[in-house]
Amino acid sequence: MDAVSSLPVDTIAYAVILVAVLYILKLLAFPASPLTPVPLAQPKKPVKMRDFTLAQLATFRGGEGKPIYTAILGKVYDVSSKPMFYGPGGSYHVFAGHDISRALATGSLKEEDVNNSSLDGLSPQELQALEEWISTFSKYPVIGRVVE
């Protein structure tokens, strides 16, 4: 006779009940989280680079379904993904549609600095600040360049 058939029925029933109770406690203590699918990165659409005059760039300030562009050292960035900052009513809307190189270097939100892309007379510290801002803007797609 094998070992299981020689055990009393009550012992087997208790063992089955004990396993079931432990399983239920495990489920209550450590519920299985549903597997959440990880979204795959969407391939970036190739951007067709274009040239902008300062007058053309000035028309891309958001609103009415228009994108929001800004430029630094002649590179035009699409900042439309952050309308809360660069769109109408945003803290940095003054930057939209302009080459903001001097304004970023000097830390200025003044209209005369936003409309002035000249780097003449900037200190080495201001030029370093501008380089740091360029690094910050690298998260936005470059969609063109400013031409004269």
N, CA, C and O atoms as a GROMACS GRO file, in nm:
protein
  592
    1MET      N    1   0.084  -0.117   0.000
    1MET     CA    2   0.000   0.000   0.000
    1MET      C    3   0.088   0.123   0.000
    1MET      O    4   0.190   0.128   0.069
    2ASP      N    5   0.049   0.223  -0.078
    2ASP     CA    6   0.135   0.342  -0.083
    2ASP      C    7   0.105   0.436   0.032
    2ASP      O    8   0.006   0.418   0.104
    3ALA      N    9   0.190   0.537   0.050
    3ALA     CA   10   0.184   0.624   0.168
    3ALA      C   11   0.058   0.708   0.171
    3ALA      O   12   0.003   0.732   0.279
    4VAL      N   13   0.010   0.756   0.055
    4VAL     CA   14  -0.108   0.842   0.052
    4VAL      C   15  -0.232   0.764   0.088
    4VAL      O   16  -0.316   0.815   0.163
    5SER      N   17  -0.248   0.644   0.039
    5SER     CA   18  -0.370   0.568   0.066
    5SER      C   19  -0.376   0.520   0.211
    5SER      O   20  -0.483   0.484   0.259
    6SER      N   21  -0.262   0.520   0.281
    6SER     CA   22  -0.262   0.476   0.420
    6SER      C   23  -0.295   0.589   0.517
    6SER      O   24  -0.320   0.564   0.635
    7LEU      N   25  -0.296   0.718   0.468
    7LEU     CA   26  -0.328   0.830   0.555
    7LEU      C   27  -0.479   0.837   0.577
    7LEU      O   28  -0.556   0.802   0.488
    8PRO      N   29  -0.519   0.881   0.693
    8PRO     CA   30  -0.663   0.898   0.715
    8PRO      C   31  -0.718   1.008   0.625
    8PRO      O   32  -0.645   1.101   0.591
    9VAL      N   33  -0.841   0.999   0.585
    9VAL     CA   34  -0.906   1.094   0.494
    9VAL      C   35  -0.904   1.234   0.553
    9VAL      O   36  -0.887   1.331   0.480
   10ASP      N   37  -0.923   1.247   0.684
   10ASP     CA   38  -0.922   1.379   0.748
   10ASP      C   39  -0.790   1.451   0.728
   10ASP      O   40  -0.789   1.572   0.706
   11THR      N   41  -0.680   1.381   0.734
   11THR     CA   42  -0.549   1.442   0.718
   11THR      C   43  -0.533   1.496   0.577
   11THR      O   44  -0.480   1.606   0.559
   12ILE      N   45  -0.577   1.423   0.479
   12ILE     CA   46  -0.569   1.468   0.339
   12ILE      C   47  -0.659   1.590   0.319
   12ILE      O   48  -0.618   1.686   0.252
   13ALA      N   49  -0.778   1.588   0.374
   13ALA     CA   50  -0.871   1.700   0.362
   13ALA      C   51  -0.812   1.825   0.427
   13ALA      O   52  -0.821   1.934   0.372
   14TYR      N   53  -0.751   1.808   0.546
   14TYR     CA   54  -0.689   1.922   0.613
   14TYR      C   55  -0.574   1.979   0.530
   14TYR      O   56  -0.557   2.101   0.521
   15ALA      N   57  -0.497   1.892   0.470
   15ALA     CA   58  -0.384   1.937   0.387
   15ALA      C   59  -0.434   2.016   0.267
   15ALA      O   60  -0.377   2.120   0.232
   16VAL      N   61  -0.541   1.968   0.202
   16VAL     CA   62  -0.597   2.038   0.086
   16VAL      C   63  -0.653   2.174   0.129
   16VAL      O   64  -0.633   2.274   0.060
   17ILE      N   65  -0.722   2.177   0.240
   17ILE     CA   66  -0.779   2.303   0.290
   17ILE      C   67  -0.666   2.400   0.326
   17ILE      O   68  -0.675   2.518   0.295
   18LEU      N   69  -0.560   2.351   0.389
   18LEU     CA   70  -0.446   2.435   0.427
   18LEU      C   71  -0.381   2.495   0.302
   18LEU      O   72  -0.350   2.614   0.301
   19VAL      N   73  -0.361   2.416   0.199
   19VAL     CA   74  -0.302   2.467   0.074
   19VAL      C   75  -0.393   2.572   0.012
   19VAL      O   76  -0.344   2.675  -0.034
   20ALA      N   77  -0.524   2.550   0.011
   20ALA     CA   78  -0.619   2.647  -0.046
   20ALA      C   79  -0.617   2.778   0.033
   20ALA      O   80  -0.619   2.886  -0.026
   21VAL      N   81  -0.615   2.769   0.166
   21VAL     CA   82  -0.612   2.889   0.249
   21VAL      C   83  -0.482   2.967   0.226
   21VAL      O   84  -0.485   3.089   0.214
   22LEU      N   85  -0.370   2.898   0.220
   22LEU     CA   86  -0.243   2.965   0.195
   22LEU      C   87  -0.243   3.032   0.057
   22LEU      O   88  -0.191   3.142   0.042
   23TYR      N   89  -0.302   2.966  -0.041
   23TYR     CA   90  -0.309   3.023  -0.175
   23TYR      C   91  -0.395   3.150  -0.174
   23TYR      O   92  -0.358   3.250  -0.236
   24ILE      N   93  -0.507   3.148  -0.106
   24ILE     CA   94  -0.595   3.265  -0.097
   24ILE      C   95  -0.524   3.379  -0.023
   24ILE      O   96  -0.534   3.494  -0.065
   25LEU      N   97  -0.454   3.348   0.085
   25LEU     CA   98  -0.380   3.450   0.158
   25LEU      C   99  -0.271   3.513   0.069
   25LEU      O  100  -0.249   3.634   0.073
   26LYS      N  101  -0.205   3.430  -0.009
   26LYS     CA  102  -0.103   3.481  -0.101
   26LYS      C  103  -0.168   3.577  -0.201
   26LYS      O  104  -0.112   3.684  -0.229
   27LEU      N  105  -0.282   3.541  -0.254
   27LEU     CA  106  -0.351   3.629  -0.349
   27LEU      C  107  -0.393   3.760  -0.285
   27LEU      O  108  -0.386   3.866  -0.348
   28LEU      N  109  -0.436   3.754  -0.161
   28LEU     CA  110  -0.478   3.876  -0.092
   28LEU      C  111  -0.357   3.964  -0.057
   28LEU      O  112  -0.364   4.087  -0.068
   29ALA      N  113  -0.249   3.902  -0.016
   29ALA     CA  114  -0.131   3.979   0.024
   29ALA      C  115  -0.052   4.031  -0.096
   29ALA      O  116   0.004   4.140  -0.090
   30PHE      N  117  -0.048   3.955  -0.201
   30PHE     CA  118   0.030   3.991  -0.321
   30PHE      C  119  -0.057   3.975  -0.445
   30PHE      O  120  -0.039   3.881  -0.522
   31PRO      N  121  -0.151   4.067  -0.464
   31PRO     CA  122  -0.238   4.052  -0.582
   31PRO      C  123  -0.155   4.064  -0.710
   31PRO      O  124  -0.060   4.142  -0.720
   32ALA      N  125  -0.194   3.985  -0.804
   32ALA     CA  126  -0.124   3.988  -0.933
   32ALA      C  127  -0.163   4.116  -1.005
   32ALA      O  128  -0.281   4.144  -1.024
   33SER      N  129  -0.062   4.192  -1.044
   33SER     CA  130  -0.092   4.314  -1.119
   33SER      C  131  -0.106   4.277  -1.266
   33SER      O  132  -0.026   4.199  -1.319
   34PRO      N  133  -0.206   4.333  -1.331
   34PRO     CA  134  -0.220   4.300  -1.473
   34PRO      C  135  -0.100   4.354  -1.549
   34PRO      O  136  -0.046   4.460  -1.516
   35LEU      N  137  -0.061   4.284  -1.648
   35LEU     CA  138   0.051   4.328  -1.729
   35LEU      C  139   0.009   4.448  -1.810
   35LEU      O  140  -0.087   4.444  -1.887
   36THR      N  141   0.081   4.555  -1.791
   36THR     CA  142   0.052   4.677  -1.864
   36THR      C  143   0.142   4.680  -1.987
   36THR      O  144   0.264   4.674  -1.975
   37PRO      N  145   0.081   4.690  -2.104
   37PRO     CA  146   0.166   4.693  -2.223
   37PRO      C  147   0.250   4.820  -2.226
   37PRO      O  148   0.201   4.929  -2.197
   38VAL      N  149   0.374   4.804  -2.260
   38VAL     CA  150   0.465   4.918  -2.270
   38VAL      C  151   0.451   4.975  -2.411
   38VAL      O  152   0.470   4.905  -2.510
   39PRO      N  153   0.416   5.105  -2.419
   39PRO     CA  154   0.401   5.162  -2.553
   39PRO      C  155   0.536   5.164  -2.625
   39PRO      O  156   0.639   5.202  -2.568
   40LEU      N  157   0.532   5.125  -2.748
   40LEU     CA  158   0.654   5.127  -2.828
   40LEU      C  159   0.680   5.268  -2.876
   40LEU      O  160   0.588   5.344  -2.905
   41ALA      N  161   0.805   5.302  -2.883
   41ALA     CA  162   0.841   5.435  -2.932
   41ALA      C  163   0.800   5.447  -3.079
   41ALA      O  164   0.831   5.361  -3.161
   42GLN      N  165   0.732   5.554  -3.107
   42GLN     CA  166   0.690   5.578  -3.245
   42GLN      C  167   0.809   5.629  -3.324
   42GLN      O  168   0.882   5.717  -3.278
   43PRO      N  169   0.828   5.574  -3.442
   43PRO     CA  170   0.938   5.627  -3.523
   43PRO      C  171   0.911   5.773  -3.557
   43PRO      O  172   0.798   5.811  -3.589
   44LYS      N  173   1.016   5.853  -3.548
   44LYS     CA  174   1.000   5.994  -3.578
   44LYS      C  175   0.982   6.013  -3.728
   44LYS      O  176   1.049   5.952  -3.810
   45LYS      N  177   0.887   6.101  -3.759
   45LYS     CA  178   0.867   6.135  -3.899
   45LYS      C  179   0.986   6.217  -3.946
   45LYS      O  180   1.033   6.305  -3.874
   46PRO      N  181   1.034   6.189  -4.064
   46PRO     CA  182   1.144   6.274  -4.113
   46PRO      C  183   1.094   6.417  -4.130
   46PRO      O  184   0.987   6.441  -4.185
   47VAL      N  185   1.173   6.509  -4.082
   47VAL     CA  186   1.137   6.651  -4.088
   47VAL      C  187   1.199   6.710  -4.213
   47VAL      O  188   1.318   6.696  -4.239
   48LYS      N  189   1.115   6.778  -4.290
   48LYS     CA  190   1.166   6.847  -4.407
   48LYS      C  191   1.213   6.984  -4.360
   48LYS      O  192   1.132   7.070  -4.323
   49MET      N  193   1.343   7.004  -4.363
   49MET     CA  194   1.401   7.130  -4.318
   49MET      C  195   1.363   7.240  -4.416
   49MET      O  196   1.359   7.220  -4.537
   50ARG      N  197   1.335   7.357  -4.360
   50ARG     CA  198   1.304   7.470  -4.446
   50ARG      C  199   1.370   7.595  -4.394
   50ARG      O  200   1.411   7.603  -4.279
   51ASP      N  201   1.379   7.692  -4.480
   51ASP     CA  202   1.437   7.821  -4.445
   51ASP      C  203   1.326   7.918  -4.406
   51ASP      O  204   1.218   7.919  -4.465
   52PHE      N  205   1.356   8.002  -4.304
   52PHE     CA  206   1.262   8.103  -4.257
   52PHE      C  207   1.332   8.238  -4.256
   52PHE      O  208   1.447   8.249  -4.213
   53THR      N  209   1.262   8.339  -4.302
   53THR     CA  210   1.308   8.474  -4.274
   53THR      C  211   1.256   8.508  -4.134
   53THR      O  212   1.167   8.439  -4.084
   54LEU      N  213   1.308   8.612  -4.072
   54LEU     CA  214   1.257   8.651  -3.940
   54LEU      C  215   1.109   8.688  -3.948
   54LEU      O  216   1.033   8.663  -3.854
   55ALA      N  217   1.069   8.747  -4.061
   55ALA     CA  218   0.927   8.783  -4.078
   55ALA      C  219   0.840   8.658  -4.086
   55ALA      O  220   0.731   8.654  -4.028
   56GLN      N  221   0.887   8.555  -4.156
   56GLN     CA  222   0.810   8.430  -4.163
   56GLN      C  223   0.805   8.362  -4.027
   56GLN      O  224   0.700   8.313  -3.985
   57LEU      N  225   0.919   8.358  -3.958
   57LEU     CA  226   0.925   8.296  -3.826
   57LEU      C  227   0.825   8.362  -3.730
   57LEU      O  228   0.763   8.294  -3.648
   58ALA      N  229   0.810   8.493  -3.741
   58ALA     CA  230   0.721   8.569  -3.653
   58ALA      C  231   0.574   8.528  -3.666
   58ALA      O  232   0.494   8.561  -3.579
   59THR      N  233   0.539   8.456  -3.772
   59THR     CA  234   0.399   8.414  -3.789
   59THR      C  235   0.368   8.284  -3.715
   59THR      O  236   0.252   8.244  -3.708
   60PHE      N  237   0.470   8.218  -3.661
   60PHE     CA  238   0.450   8.090  -3.593
   60PHE      C  239   0.456   8.108  -3.442
   60PHE      O  240   0.552   8.070  -3.376
   61ARG      N  241   0.347   8.167  -3.388
   61ARG     CA  242   0.339   8.198  -3.246
   61ARG      C  243   0.227   8.121  -3.177
   61ARG      O  244   0.189   8.152  -3.064
   62GLY      N  245   0.175   8.019  -3.245
   62GLY     CA  246   0.066   7.940  -3.188
   62GLY      C  247  -0.068   8.009  -3.208
   62GLY      O  248  -0.076   8.116  -3.269
   63GLY      N  249  -0.171   7.947  -3.157
   63GLY     CA  250  -0.306   8.000  -3.173
   63GLY      C  251  -0.359   7.970  -3.312
   63GLY      O  252  -0.281   7.958  -3.408
   64GLU      N  253  -0.488   7.958  -3.324
   64GLU     CA  254  -0.554   7.930  -3.452
   64GLU      C  255  -0.496   7.807  -3.520
   64GLU      O  256  -0.491   7.801  -3.643
   65GLY      N  257  -0.453   7.708  -3.442
   65GLY     CA  258  -0.401   7.584  -3.497
   65GLY      C  259  -0.262   7.593  -3.556
   65GLY      O  260  -0.213   7.496  -3.614
   66LYS      N  261  -0.196   7.706  -3.540
   66LYS     CA  262  -0.061   7.721  -3.594
   66LYS      C  263   0.041   7.661  -3.497
   66LYS      O  264   0.022   7.663  -3.376
   67PRO      N  265   0.150   7.608  -3.552
   67PRO     CA  266   0.257   7.559  -3.464
   67PRO      C  267   0.332   7.675  -3.398
   67PRO      O  268   0.314   7.791  -3.435
   68ILE      N  269   0.415   7.640  -3.302
   68ILE     CA  270   0.495   7.740  -3.230
   68ILE      C  271   0.641   7.711  -3.258
   68ILE      O  272   0.692   7.604  -3.224
   69TYR      N  273   0.708   7.807  -3.319
   69TYR     CA  274   0.850   7.793  -3.351
   69TYR      C  275   0.928   7.903  -3.281
   69TYR      O  276   0.877   8.012  -3.258
   70THR      N  277   1.050   7.871  -3.248
   70THR     CA  278   1.145   7.969  -3.196
   70THR      C  279   1.282   7.931  -3.248
   70THR      O  280   1.305   7.817  -3.286
   71ALA      N  281   1.373   8.027  -3.251
   71ALA     CA  282   1.506   7.999  -3.306
   71ALA      C  283   1.615   8.040  -3.207
   71ALA      O  284   1.600   8.134  -3.130
   72ILE      N  285   1.724   7.965  -3.214
   72ILE     CA  286   1.844   7.997  -3.135
   72ILE      C  287   1.963   7.983  -3.230
   72ILE      O  288   1.982   7.879  -3.293
   73LEU      N  289   2.041   8.089  -3.239
   73LEU     CA  290   2.156   8.092  -3.329
   73LEU      C  291   2.119   8.046  -3.470
   73LEU      O  292   2.196   7.978  -3.537
   74GLY      N  293   2.002   8.085  -3.512
   74GLY     CA  294   1.958   8.056  -3.648
   74GLY      C  295   1.893   7.920  -3.668
   74GLY      O  296   1.838   7.896  -3.776
   75LYS      N  297   1.896   7.831  -3.569
   75LYS     CA  298   1.828   7.702  -3.579
   75LYS      C  299   1.684   7.721  -3.532
   75LYS      O  300   1.660   7.778  -3.426
   76VAL      N  301   1.590   7.674  -3.612
   76VAL     CA  302   1.448   7.688  -3.577
   76VAL      C  303   1.400   7.560  -3.510
   76VAL      O  304   1.412   7.451  -3.565
   77TYR      N  305   1.344   7.576  -3.389
   77TYR     CA  306   1.294   7.464  -3.310
   77TYR      C  307   1.142   7.468  -3.308
   77TYR      O  308   1.081   7.575  -3.299
   78ASP      N  309   1.080   7.350  -3.318
   78ASP     CA  310   0.936   7.338  -3.304
   78ASP      C  311   0.906   7.310  -3.157
   78ASP      O  312   0.931   7.200  -3.108
   79VAL      N  313   0.854   7.411  -3.087
   79VAL     CA  314   0.823   7.398  -2.944
   79VAL      C  315   0.672   7.382  -2.922
   79VAL      O  316   0.621   7.408  -2.813
   80SER      N  317   0.602   7.338  -3.027
   80SER     CA  318   0.457   7.322  -3.020
   80SER      C  319   0.414   7.222  -2.913
   80SER      O  320   0.301   7.227  -2.866
   81SER      N  321   0.503   7.131  -2.874
   81SER     CA  322   0.468   7.031  -2.774
   81SER      C  323   0.454   7.091  -2.634
   81SER      O  324   0.407   7.023  -2.542
   82LYS      N  325   0.493   7.215  -2.618
   82LYS     CA  326   0.483   7.282  -2.487
   82LYS      C  327   0.405   7.414  -2.498
   82LYS      O  328   0.458   7.520  -2.468
   83PRO      N  329   0.278   7.406  -2.542
   83PRO     CA  330   0.201   7.530  -2.557
   83PRO      C  331   0.176   7.601  -2.424
   83PRO      O  332   0.151   7.722  -2.423
   84MET      N  333   0.183   7.527  -2.313
   84MET     CA  334   0.164   7.591  -2.183
   84MET      C  335   0.276   7.688  -2.149
   84MET      O  336   0.260   7.776  -2.065
   85PHE      N  337   0.392   7.672  -2.215
   85PHE     CA  338   0.504   7.763  -2.196
   85PHE      C  339   0.514   7.866  -2.309
   85PHE      O  340   0.528   7.985  -2.284
   86TYR      N  341   0.506   7.817  -2.434
   86TYR     CA  342   0.535   7.902  -2.548
   86TYR      C  343   0.411   7.949  -2.624
   86TYR      O  344   0.420   8.038  -2.708
   87GLY      N  345   0.296   7.892  -2.594
   87GLY     CA  346   0.173   7.931  -2.663
   87GLY      C  347   0.114   8.057  -2.603
   87GLY      O  348   0.162   8.108  -2.502
   88PRO      N  349   0.008   8.108  -2.666
   88PRO     CA  350  -0.059   8.228  -2.614
   88PRO      C  351  -0.096   8.210  -2.466
   88PRO      O  352  -0.157   8.110  -2.428
   89GLY      N  353  -0.059   8.307  -2.386
   89GLY     CA  354  -0.085   8.301  -2.243
   89GLY      C  355   0.024   8.231  -2.163
   89GLY      O  356   0.022   8.234  -2.040
   90GLY      N  357   0.120   8.168  -2.231
   90GLY     CA  358   0.228   8.097  -2.162
   90GLY      C  359   0.335   8.193  -2.112
   90GLY      O  360   0.349   8.305  -2.162
   91SER      N  361   0.409   8.149  -2.013
   91SER     CA  362   0.513   8.232  -1.951
   91SER      C  363   0.619   8.280  -2.050
   91SER      O  364   0.673   8.389  -2.036
   92TYR      N  365   0.647   8.198  -2.151
   92TYR     CA  366   0.752   8.230  -2.247
   92TYR      C  367   0.697   8.255  -2.387
   92TYR      O  368   0.768   8.238  -2.487
   93HIS      N  369   0.571   8.296  -2.394
   93HIS     CA  370   0.512   8.324  -2.525
   93HIS      C  371   0.588   8.434  -2.598
   93HIS      O  372   0.588   8.440  -2.721
   94VAL      N  373   0.653   8.522  -2.523
   94VAL     CA  374   0.731   8.629  -2.584
   94VAL      C  375   0.842   8.571  -2.673
   94VAL      O  376   0.887   8.638  -2.766
   95PHE      N  377   0.886   8.447  -2.646
   95PHE     CA  378   0.990   8.382  -2.726
   95PHE      C  379   0.937   8.328  -2.859
   95PHE      O  380   1.013   8.313  -2.955
   96ALA      N  381   0.808   8.299  -2.865
   96ALA     CA  382   0.751   8.235  -2.984
   96ALA      C  383   0.764   8.326  -3.106
   96ALA      O  384   0.732   8.445  -3.102
   97GLY      N  385   0.813   8.266  -3.215
   97GLY     CA  386   0.824   8.340  -3.340
   97GLY      C  387   0.948   8.428  -3.352
   97GLY      O  388   0.954   8.513  -3.440
   98HIS      N  389   1.046   8.410  -3.264
   98HIS     CA  390   1.165   8.496  -3.265
   98HIS      C  391   1.292   8.412  -3.255
   98HIS      O  392   1.289   8.297  -3.210
   99ASP      N  393   1.405   8.472  -3.297
   99ASP     CA  394   1.536   8.416  -3.266
   99ASP      C  395   1.570   8.471  -3.128
   99ASP      O  396   1.592   8.591  -3.113
  100ILE      N  397   1.575   8.384  -3.030
  100ILE     CA  398   1.585   8.426  -2.890
  100ILE      C  399   1.725   8.410  -2.833
  100ILE      O  400   1.742   8.403  -2.711
  101SER      N  401   1.825   8.407  -2.919
  101SER     CA  402   1.962   8.383  -2.875
  101SER      C  403   2.006   8.482  -2.768
  101SER      O  404   2.053   8.442  -2.661
  102ARG      N  405   1.992   8.611  -2.795
  102ARG     CA  406   2.037   8.712  -2.699
  102ARG      C  407   1.954   8.708  -2.570
  102ARG      O  408   2.009   8.722  -2.461
  103ALA      N  409   1.825   8.689  -2.583
  103ALA     CA  410   1.739   8.685  -2.464
  103ALA      C  411   1.778   8.570  -2.372
  103ALA      O  412   1.782   8.588  -2.250
  104LEU      N  413   1.808   8.453  -2.429
  104LEU     CA  414   1.849   8.340  -2.345
  104LEU      C  415   1.985   8.365  -2.281
  104LEU      O  416   2.005   8.334  -2.163
  105ALA      N  417   2.078   8.421  -2.357
  105ALA     CA  418   2.212   8.447  -2.304
  105ALA      C  419   2.208   8.545  -2.188
  105ALA      O  420   2.282   8.530  -2.091
  106THR      N  421   2.122   8.645  -2.198
  106THR     CA  422   2.117   8.749  -2.095
  106THR      C  423   2.012   8.721  -1.987
  106THR      O  424   2.006   8.791  -1.886
  107GLY      N  425   1.929   8.619  -2.010
  107GLY     CA  426   1.822   8.590  -1.914
  107GLY      C  427   1.713   8.694  -1.916
  107GLY      O  428   1.648   8.720  -1.815
  108SER      N  429   1.692   8.753  -2.032
  108SER     CA  430   1.597   8.864  -2.044
  108SER      C  431   1.468   8.822  -2.113
  108SER      O  432   1.470   8.743  -2.208
  109LEU      N  433   1.358   8.875  -2.066
  109LEU     CA  434   1.229   8.859  -2.134
  109LEU      C  435   1.186   8.990  -2.198
  109LEU      O  436   1.072   9.005  -2.241
  110LYS      N  437   1.278   9.085  -2.203
  110LYS     CA  438   1.246   9.216  -2.261
  110LYS      C  439   1.230   9.205  -2.412
  110LYS      O  440   1.304   9.133  -2.479
  111GLU      N  441   1.134   9.278  -2.462
  111GLU     CA  442   1.104   9.277  -2.606
  111GLU      C  443   1.227   9.310  -2.690
  111GLU      O  444   1.250   9.248  -2.793
  112GLU      N  445   1.307   9.408  -2.645
  112GLU     CA  446   1.424   9.448  -2.725
  112GLU      C  447   1.530   9.337  -2.731
  112GLU      O  448   1.606   9.331  -2.827
  113ASP      N  449   1.536   9.250  -2.630
  113ASP     CA  450   1.632   9.139  -2.634
  113ASP      C  451   1.577   9.021  -2.714
  113ASP      O  452   1.652   8.949  -2.780
  114VAL      N  453   1.446   9.002  -2.707
  114VAL     CA  454   1.384   8.893  -2.783
  114VAL      C  455   1.391   8.922  -2.933
  114VAL      O  456   1.405   8.829  -3.013
  115ASN      N  457   1.382   9.045  -2.971
  115ASN     CA  458   1.386   9.081  -3.113
  115ASN      C  459   1.527   9.112  -3.162
  115ASN      O  460   1.544   9.168  -3.270
  116ASN      N  461   1.629   9.075  -3.084
  116ASN     CA  462   1.768   9.104  -3.119
  116ASN      C  463   1.846   8.974  -3.110
  116ASN      O  464   1.869   8.923  -3.000
  117SER      N  465   1.887   8.918  -3.223
  117SER     CA  466   1.961   8.792  -3.221
  117SER      C  467   2.112   8.814  -3.218
  117SER      O  468   2.187   8.717  -3.224
  118SER      N  469   2.157   8.939  -3.208
  118SER     CA  470   2.300   8.970  -3.207
  118SER      C  471   2.364   8.922  -3.077
  118SER      O  472   2.307   8.936  -2.968
  119LEU      N  473   2.483   8.865  -3.090
  119LEU     CA  474   2.558   8.823  -2.972
  119LEU      C  475   2.669   8.922  -2.938
  119LEU      O  476   2.750   8.896  -2.848
  120ASP      N  477   2.673   9.034  -3.009
  120ASP     CA  478   2.777   9.135  -2.986
  120ASP      C  479   2.771   9.185  -2.842
  120ASP      O  480   2.664   9.215  -2.789
  121GLY      N  481   2.889   9.193  -2.779
  121GLY     CA  482   2.900   9.249  -2.645
  121GLY      C  483   2.864   9.155  -2.532
  121GLY      O  484   2.863   9.197  -2.417
  122LEU      N  485   2.832   9.028  -2.561
  122LEU     CA  486   2.798   8.935  -2.454
  122LEU      C  487   2.925   8.888  -2.383
  122LEU      O  488   3.029   8.871  -2.446
  123SER      N  489   2.914   8.868  -2.254
  123SER     CA  490   3.027   8.820  -2.174
  123SER      C  491   3.046   8.670  -2.195
  123SER      O  492   2.956   8.602  -2.246
  124PRO      N  493   3.163   8.618  -2.157
  124PRO     CA  494   3.184   8.473  -2.166
  124PRO      C  495   3.081   8.394  -2.084
  124PRO      O  496   3.039   8.285  -2.124
  125GLN      N  497   3.040   8.450  -1.970
  125GLN     CA  498   2.939   8.383  -1.887
  125GLN      C  499   2.804   8.378  -1.960
  125GLN      O  500   2.733   8.277  -1.954
  126GLU      N  501   2.769   8.486  -2.028
  126GLU     CA  502   2.643   8.488  -2.103
  126GLU      C  503   2.648   8.391  -2.220
  126GLU      O  504   2.549   8.324  -2.250
  127LEU      N  505   2.762   8.382  -2.286
  127LEU     CA  506   2.776   8.286  -2.396
  127LEU      C  507   2.768   8.142  -2.345
  127LEU      O  508   2.713   8.055  -2.412
  128GLN      N  509   2.824   8.118  -2.226
  128GLN     CA  510   2.814   7.986  -2.164
  128GLN      C  511   2.668   7.955  -2.130
  128GLN      O  512   2.622   7.843  -2.150
  129ALA      N  513   2.596   8.054  -2.078
  129ALA     CA  514   2.453   8.034  -2.048
  129ALA      C  515   2.376   8.000  -2.174
  129ALA      O  516   2.287   7.915  -2.172
  130LEU      N  517   2.410   8.064  -2.285
  130LEU     CA  518   2.344   8.034  -2.411
  130LEU      C  519   2.370   7.890  -2.453
  130LEU      O  520   2.278   7.822  -2.499
  131GLU      N  521   2.493   7.842  -2.438
  131GLU     CA  522   2.525   7.703  -2.471
  131GLU      C  523   2.442   7.606  -2.388
  131GLU      O  524   2.396   7.503  -2.438
  132GLU      N  525   2.421   7.639  -2.261
  132GLU     CA  526   2.340   7.554  -2.174
  132GLU      C  527   2.194   7.554  -2.220
  132GLU      O  528   2.128   7.450  -2.216
  133TRP      N  529   2.145   7.669  -2.264
  133TRP     CA  530   2.008   7.676  -2.316
  133TRP      C  531   1.995   7.594  -2.444
  133TRP      O  532   1.894   7.528  -2.465
  134ILE      N  533   2.095   7.599  -2.528
  134ILE     CA  534   2.091   7.519  -2.652
  134ILE      C  535   2.079   7.372  -2.616
  134ILE      O  536   2.004   7.298  -2.681
  135SER      N  537   2.152   7.328  -2.515
  135SER     CA  538   2.141   7.189  -2.470
  135SER      C  539   2.000   7.158  -2.422
  135SER      O  540   1.947   7.050  -2.450
  136THR      N  541   1.939   7.252  -2.350
  136THR     CA  542   1.801   7.233  -2.303
  136THR      C  543   1.704   7.221  -2.420
  136THR      O  544   1.612   7.139  -2.416
  137PHE      N  545   1.723   7.300  -2.523
  137PHE     CA  546   1.632   7.300  -2.637
  137PHE      C  547   1.655   7.180  -2.730
  137PHE      O  548   1.578   7.160  -2.824
  138SER      N  549   1.759   7.102  -2.705
  138SER     CA  550   1.787   6.988  -2.793
  138SER      C  551   1.676   6.883  -2.790
  138SER      O  552   1.672   6.795  -2.876
  139LYS      N  553   1.586   6.891  -2.692
  139LYS     CA  554   1.474   6.796  -2.685
  139LYS      C  555   1.366   6.827  -2.788
  139LYS      O  556   1.279   6.744  -2.815
  140TYR      N  557   1.370   6.946  -2.847
  140TYR     CA  558   1.273   6.986  -2.947
  140TYR      C  559   1.328   6.960  -3.087
  140TYR      O  560   1.448   6.974  -3.111
  141PRO      N  561   1.240   6.923  -3.179
  141PRO     CA  562   1.290   6.900  -3.316
  141PRO      C  563   1.334   7.029  -3.384
  141PRO      O  564   1.268   7.132  -3.373
  142VAL      N  565   1.446   7.020  -3.453
  142VAL     CA  566   1.493   7.130  -3.536
  142VAL      C  567   1.423   7.114  -3.670
  142VAL      O  568   1.431   7.009  -3.733
  143ILE      N  569   1.354   7.221  -3.713
  143ILE     CA  570   1.276   7.208  -3.836
  143ILE      C  571   1.324   7.302  -3.947
  143ILE      O  572   1.267   7.304  -4.056
  144GLY      N  573   1.427   7.380  -3.918
  144GLY     CA  574   1.476   7.470  -4.022
  144GLY      C  575   1.583   7.564  -3.972
  144GLY      O  576   1.642   7.544  -3.866
  145ARG      N  577   1.605   7.667  -4.051
  145ARG     CA  578   1.704   7.768  -4.014
  145ARG      C  579   1.656   7.906  -4.056
  145ARG      O  580   1.574   7.921  -4.147
  146VAL      N  581   1.709   8.005  -3.986
  146VAL     CA  582   1.675   8.143  -4.019
  146VAL      C  583   1.774   8.191  -4.125
  146VAL      O  584   1.896   8.176  -4.111
  147VAL      N  585   1.719   8.250  -4.229
  147VAL     CA  586   1.802   8.308  -4.335
  147VAL      C  587   1.774   8.457  -4.341
  147VAL      O  588   1.667   8.503  -4.300
  148GLU      N  589   1.870   8.532  -4.392
  148GLU     CA  590   1.853   8.678  -4.398
  148GLU      C  591   1.777   8.717  -4.523
  148GLU      O  592   1.754   8.836  -4.546
   0.00000   0.00000   0.00000
